[in-house]
Amino acid sequence: MRTVSLMTAKQEFFKLIREVEDGHGIVITRRGRPIAKILPHRADRTDDPEWVAAYERMMARLQEGASLGGLTIDRDELYDH
């Protein structure tokens, strides 16, 4: 991720936006300290069938629970205090 000063960001805004459109992130600094990030916009993942399938597999595995040498802990037990 490229880092630019606030002054440079102001002067080269449209150039930086083109970089972001190409998939690159930009960190903007003031006096050497990061103050903002410009990142590419990501589409809604729920529209991606591959992502939805992976999410459903993960949730099914959470419902099954994990075996820890004979001890089984499921999600509800993990967060049960």
VMD Tcl script that builds the backbone (N, CA, C; Angstrom):
set m [mol new atoms 243]
animate dup $m
set s [atomselect $m all]
$s set {name element resname resid chain x y z} {
  {N N MET 1 A 0.852 -1.165 0.000}
  {CA C MET 1 A 0.000 0.000 0.000}
  {C C MET 1 A 0.903 1.235 0.000}
  {N N ARG 2 A 0.665 2.111 -0.943}
  {CA C ARG 2 A 1.488 3.307 -1.083}
  {C C ARG 2 A 1.101 4.362 -0.039}
  {N N THR 3 A 2.087 5.101 0.430}
  {CA C THR 3 A 1.860 6.173 1.400}
  {C C THR 3 A 2.197 7.506 0.750}
  {N N VAL 4 A 1.301 8.480 0.910}
  {CA C VAL 4 A 1.537 9.828 0.379}
  {C C VAL 4 A 1.157 10.854 1.441}
  {N N SER 5 A 1.794 12.006 1.364}
  {CA C SER 5 A 1.468 13.085 2.302}
  {C C SER 5 A 0.137 13.720 1.898}
  {N N LEU 6 A -0.456 14.412 2.829}
  {CA C LEU 6 A -1.717 15.099 2.559}
  {C C LEU 6 A -1.544 16.107 1.427}
  {N N MET 7 A -0.435 16.834 1.420}
  {CA C MET 7 A -0.170 17.810 0.365}
  {C C MET 7 A -0.128 17.125 -1.007}
  {N N THR 8 A 0.586 16.002 -1.092}
  {CA C THR 8 A 0.660 15.260 -2.354}
  {C C THR 8 A -0.715 14.734 -2.745}
  {N N ALA 9 A -1.474 14.239 -1.775}
  {CA C ALA 9 A -2.819 13.727 -2.064}
  {C C ALA 9 A -3.703 14.824 -2.642}
  {N N LYS 10 A -3.587 16.033 -2.103}
  {CA C LYS 10 A -4.384 17.152 -2.620}
  {C C LYS 10 A -3.972 17.494 -4.045}
  {N N GLN 11 A -2.677 17.475 -4.306}
  {CA C GLN 11 A -2.172 17.860 -5.620}
  {C C GLN 11 A -2.413 16.779 -6.680}
  {N N GLU 12 A -2.401 15.511 -6.270}
  {CA C GLU 12 A -2.493 14.405 -7.227}
  {C C GLU 12 A -3.742 13.555 -7.018}
  {N N PHE 13 A -4.822 14.168 -6.550}
  {CA C PHE 13 A -6.021 13.423 -6.180}
  {C C PHE 13 A -6.512 12.503 -7.299}
  {N N PHE 14 A -6.663 13.015 -8.511}
  {CA C PHE 14 A -7.215 12.211 -9.598}
  {C C PHE 14 A -6.272 11.070 -9.983}
  {N N LYS 15 A -4.975 11.293 -9.893}
  {CA C LYS 15 A -4.002 10.232 -10.160}
  {C C LYS 15 A -4.136 9.128 -9.102}
  {N N LEU 16 A -4.290 9.522 -7.851}
  {CA C LEU 16 A -4.450 8.546 -6.778}
  {C C LEU 16 A -5.740 7.744 -6.948}
  {N N ILE 17 A -6.801 8.424 -7.352}
  {CA C ILE 17 A -8.072 7.726 -7.577}
  {C C ILE 17 A -7.925 6.690 -8.680}
  {N N ARG 18 A -7.176 7.008 -9.722}
  {CA C ARG 18 A -6.933 6.020 -10.782}
  {C C ARG 18 A -6.196 4.802 -10.235}
  {N N GLU 19 A -5.240 5.024 -9.350}
  {CA C GLU 19 A -4.519 3.912 -8.729}
  {C C GLU 19 A -5.468 3.036 -7.908}
  {N N VAL 20 A -6.366 3.677 -7.177}
  {CA C VAL 20 A -7.337 2.941 -6.375}
  {C C VAL 20 A -8.269 2.144 -7.292}
  {N N GLU 21 A -8.673 2.728 -8.398}
  {CA C GLU 21 A -9.515 2.006 -9.362}
  {C C GLU 21 A -8.797 0.772 -9.904}
  {N N ASP 22 A -7.476 0.826 -9.965}
  {CA C ASP 22 A -6.684 -0.319 -10.428}
  {C C ASP 22 A -6.462 -1.352 -9.327}
  {N N GLY 23 A -7.032 -1.108 -8.149}
  {CA C GLY 23 A -6.964 -2.088 -7.065}
  {C C GLY 23 A -5.948 -1.810 -5.983}
  {N N HIS 24 A -5.272 -0.666 -6.036}
  {CA C HIS 24 A -4.247 -0.335 -5.042}
  {C C HIS 24 A -4.836 0.527 -3.933}
  {N N GLY 25 A -4.335 0.353 -2.724}
  {CA C GLY 25 A -4.740 1.186 -1.605}
  {C C GLY 25 A -3.736 2.306 -1.390}
  {N N ILE 26 A -4.196 3.403 -0.827}
  {CA C ILE 26 A -3.360 4.571 -0.555}
  {C C ILE 26 A -3.530 4.953 0.916}
  {N N VAL 27 A -2.415 5.199 1.607}
  {CA C VAL 27 A -2.445 5.742 2.965}
  {C C VAL 27 A -2.029 7.199 2.876}
  {N N ILE 28 A -2.825 8.069 3.468}
  {CA C ILE 28 A -2.520 9.502 3.473}
  {C C ILE 28 A -1.985 9.871 4.856}
  {N N THR 29 A -0.865 10.596 4.867}
  {CA C THR 29 A -0.252 10.988 6.138}
  {C C THR 29 A -0.231 12.508 6.294}
  {N N ARG 30 A -0.195 12.935 7.542}
  {CA C ARG 30 A 0.019 14.349 7.872}
  {C C ARG 30 A 1.147 14.369 8.884}
  {N N ARG 31 A 2.209 15.078 8.539}
  {CA C ARG 31 A 3.408 15.135 9.380}
  {C C ARG 31 A 3.929 13.739 9.717}
  {N N GLY 32 A 3.848 12.838 8.730}
  {CA C GLY 32 A 4.379 11.494 8.893}
  {C C GLY 32 A 3.475 10.498 9.594}
  {N N ARG 33 A 2.305 10.954 10.060}
  {CA C ARG 33 A 1.388 10.058 10.767}
  {C C ARG 33 A 0.206 9.715 9.870}
  {N N PRO 34 A -0.152 8.424 9.757}
  {CA C PRO 34 A -1.299 8.041 8.929}
  {C C PRO 34 A -2.584 8.665 9.450}
  {N N ILE 35 A -3.380 9.243 8.534}
  {CA C ILE 35 A -4.656 9.840 8.941}
  {C C ILE 35 A -5.841 9.267 8.167}
  {N N ALA 36 A -5.575 8.638 7.010}
  {CA C ALA 36 A -6.685 8.109 6.217}
  {C C ALA 36 A -6.187 7.048 5.246}
  {N N LYS 37 A -7.126 6.192 4.820}
  {CA C LYS 37 A -6.853 5.203 3.780}
  {C C LYS 37 A -7.882 5.386 2.683}
  {N N ILE 38 A -7.436 5.232 1.450}
  {CA C ILE 38 A -8.356 5.174 0.317}
  {C C ILE 38 A -8.216 3.767 -0.247}
  {N N LEU 39 A -9.305 3.010 -0.227}
  {CA C LEU 39 A -9.288 1.623 -0.673}
  {C C LEU 39 A -10.309 1.408 -1.779}
  {N N PRO 40 A -10.065 0.433 -2.653}
  {CA C PRO 40 A -11.055 0.127 -3.689}
  {C C PRO 40 A -12.363 -0.344 -3.047}
  {N N HIS 41 A -13.457 0.007 -3.646}
  {CA C HIS 41 A -14.763 -0.440 -3.170}
  {C C HIS 41 A -14.938 -1.902 -3.547}
  {N N ARG 42 A -15.359 -2.694 -2.616}
  {CA C ARG 42 A -15.587 -4.118 -2.869}
  {C C ARG 42 A -17.084 -4.360 -3.069}
  {N N ALA 43 A -17.384 -5.188 -4.036}
  {CA C ALA 43 A -18.792 -5.541 -4.279}
  {C C ALA 43 A -19.310 -6.358 -3.101}
  {N N ASP 44 A -20.605 -6.406 -2.958}
  {CA C ASP 44 A -21.247 -7.178 -1.904}
  {C C ASP 44 A -20.924 -8.657 -2.107}
  {N N ARG 45 A -20.270 -9.269 -1.139}
  {CA C ARG 45 A -19.842 -10.662 -1.276}
  {C C ARG 45 A -21.011 -11.630 -1.344}
  {N N THR 46 A -22.160 -11.261 -0.817}
  {CA C THR 46 A -23.290 -12.187 -0.831}
  {C C THR 46 A -23.789 -12.440 -2.242}
  {N N ASP 47 A -23.306 -11.678 -3.211}
  {CA C ASP 47 A -23.649 -11.926 -4.611}
  {C C ASP 47 A -22.733 -12.971 -5.240}
  {N N ASP 48 A -21.670 -13.349 -4.551}
  {CA C ASP 48 A -20.676 -14.285 -5.082}
  {C C ASP 48 A -21.019 -15.703 -4.615}
  {N N PRO 49 A -21.438 -16.585 -5.526}
  {CA C PRO 49 A -21.830 -17.941 -5.123}
  {C C PRO 49 A -20.699 -18.720 -4.442}
  {N N GLU 50 A -19.467 -18.493 -4.847}
  {CA C GLU 50 A -18.338 -19.177 -4.224}
  {C C GLU 50 A -18.175 -18.744 -2.770}
  {N N TRP 51 A -18.331 -17.445 -2.512}
  {CA C TRP 51 A -18.229 -16.939 -1.142}
  {C C TRP 51 A -19.371 -17.481 -0.290}
  {N N VAL 52 A -20.580 -17.493 -0.839}
  {CA C VAL 52 A -21.750 -17.990 -0.100}
  {C C VAL 52 A -21.550 -19.458 0.267}
  {N N ALA 53 A -21.037 -20.275 -0.671}
  {CA C ALA 53 A -20.802 -21.694 -0.392}
  {C C ALA 53 A -19.769 -21.864 0.723}
  {N N ALA 54 A -18.698 -21.083 0.683}
  {CA C ALA 54 A -17.667 -21.165 1.720}
  {C C ALA 54 A -18.227 -20.739 3.074}
  {N N TYR 55 A -19.045 -19.718 3.091}
  {CA C TYR 55 A -19.667 -19.240 4.332}
  {C C TYR 55 A -20.577 -20.322 4.919}
  {N N GLU 56 A -21.363 -20.965 4.056}
  {CA C GLU 56 A -22.270 -22.017 4.531}
  {C C GLU 56 A -21.492 -23.212 5.078}
  {N N ARG 57 A -20.368 -23.581 4.446}
  {CA C ARG 57 A -19.530 -24.670 4.964}
  {C C ARG 57 A -18.957 -24.303 6.333}
  {N N MET 58 A -18.516 -23.057 6.471}
  {CA C MET 58 A -17.959 -22.612 7.745}
  {C C MET 58 A -19.022 -22.657 8.844}
  {N N MET 59 A -20.216 -22.185 8.552}
  {CA C MET 59 A -21.277 -22.175 9.559}
  {C C MET 59 A -21.691 -23.595 9.941}
  {N N ALA 60 A -21.730 -24.506 8.966}
  {CA C ALA 60 A -22.057 -25.900 9.268}
  {C C ALA 60 A -21.008 -26.504 10.189}
  {N N ARG 61 A -19.749 -26.185 9.927}
  {CA C ARG 61 A -18.668 -26.705 10.766}
  {C C ARG 61 A -18.759 -26.139 12.186}
  {N N LEU 62 A -19.135 -24.880 12.307}
  {CA C LEU 62 A -19.314 -24.288 13.636}
  {C C LEU 62 A -20.441 -24.977 14.392}
  {N N GLN 63 A -21.508 -25.330 13.688}
  {CA C GLN 63 A -22.629 -26.006 14.331}
  {C C GLN 63 A -22.247 -27.414 14.786}
  {N N GLU 64 A -21.375 -28.098 14.017}
  {CA C GLU 64 A -20.925 -29.446 14.373}
  {C C GLU 64 A -20.056 -29.428 15.617}
  {N N GLY 65 A -19.268 -28.384 15.781}
  {CA C GLY 65 A -18.332 -28.300 16.888}
  {C C GLY 65 A -16.991 -28.864 16.492}
  {N N ALA 66 A -15.992 -28.600 17.293}
  {CA C ALA 66 A -14.631 -29.064 17.030}
  {C C ALA 66 A -14.248 -30.099 18.074}
  {N N SER 67 A -13.570 -31.144 17.652}
  {CA C SER 67 A -13.110 -32.173 18.571}
  {C C SER 67 A -11.711 -31.825 19.053}
  {N N LEU 68 A -11.526 -31.846 20.361}
  {CA C LEU 68 A -10.223 -31.546 20.953}
  {C C LEU 68 A -9.787 -32.747 21.786}
  {N N GLY 69 A -9.396 -33.824 21.082}
  {CA C GLY 69 A -8.949 -35.023 21.791}
  {C C GLY 69 A -10.039 -35.662 22.623}
  {N N GLY 70 A -11.205 -35.787 22.076}
  {CA C GLY 70 A -12.316 -36.394 22.799}
  {C C GLY 70 A -13.242 -35.368 23.431}
  {N N LEU 71 A -12.764 -34.172 23.670}
  {CA C LEU 71 A -13.581 -33.095 24.209}
  {C C LEU 71 A -14.178 -32.325 23.038}
  {N N THR 72 A -15.486 -32.238 22.995}
  {CA C THR 72 A -16.139 -31.521 21.904}
  {C C THR 72 A -16.695 -30.206 22.423}
  {N N ILE 73 A -16.341 -29.139 21.756}
  {CA C ILE 73 A -16.832 -27.812 22.123}
  {C C ILE 73 A -17.543 -27.237 20.913}
  {N N ASP 74 A -18.796 -26.843 21.091}
  {CA C ASP 74 A -19.495 -26.193 19.998}
  {C C ASP 74 A -19.549 -24.697 20.274}
  {N N ARG 75 A -20.072 -23.979 19.335}
  {CA C ARG 75 A -20.076 -22.509 19.412}
  {C C ARG 75 A -20.810 -22.005 20.651}
  {N N ASP 76 A -21.962 -22.609 20.981}
  {CA C ASP 76 A -22.736 -22.165 22.137}
  {C C ASP 76 A -21.970 -22.378 23.453}
  {N N GLU 77 A -21.313 -23.529 23.578}
  {CA C GLU 77 A -20.541 -23.789 24.774}
  {C C GLU 77 A -19.336 -22.865 24.896}
  {N N LEU 78 A -18.754 -22.521 23.776}
  {CA C LEU 78 A -17.587 -21.656 23.776}
  {C C LEU 78 A -17.912 -20.304 24.383}
  {N N TYR 79 A -19.087 -19.769 24.053}
  {CA C TYR 79 A -19.456 -18.444 24.530}
  {C C TYR 79 A -20.366 -18.484 25.765}
  {N N ASP 80 A -20.617 -19.687 26.290}
  {CA C ASP 80 A -21.424 -19.834 27.486}
  {C C ASP 80 A -20.548 -19.573 28.704}
  {N N HIS 81 A -20.873 -18.576 29.485}
  {CA C HIS 81 A -20.027 -18.219 30.636}
  {C C HIS 81 A -20.684 -18.642 31.906}
}
mol reanalyze $m
mol bondsrecalc $m
mol representation Tube
mol addrep $m
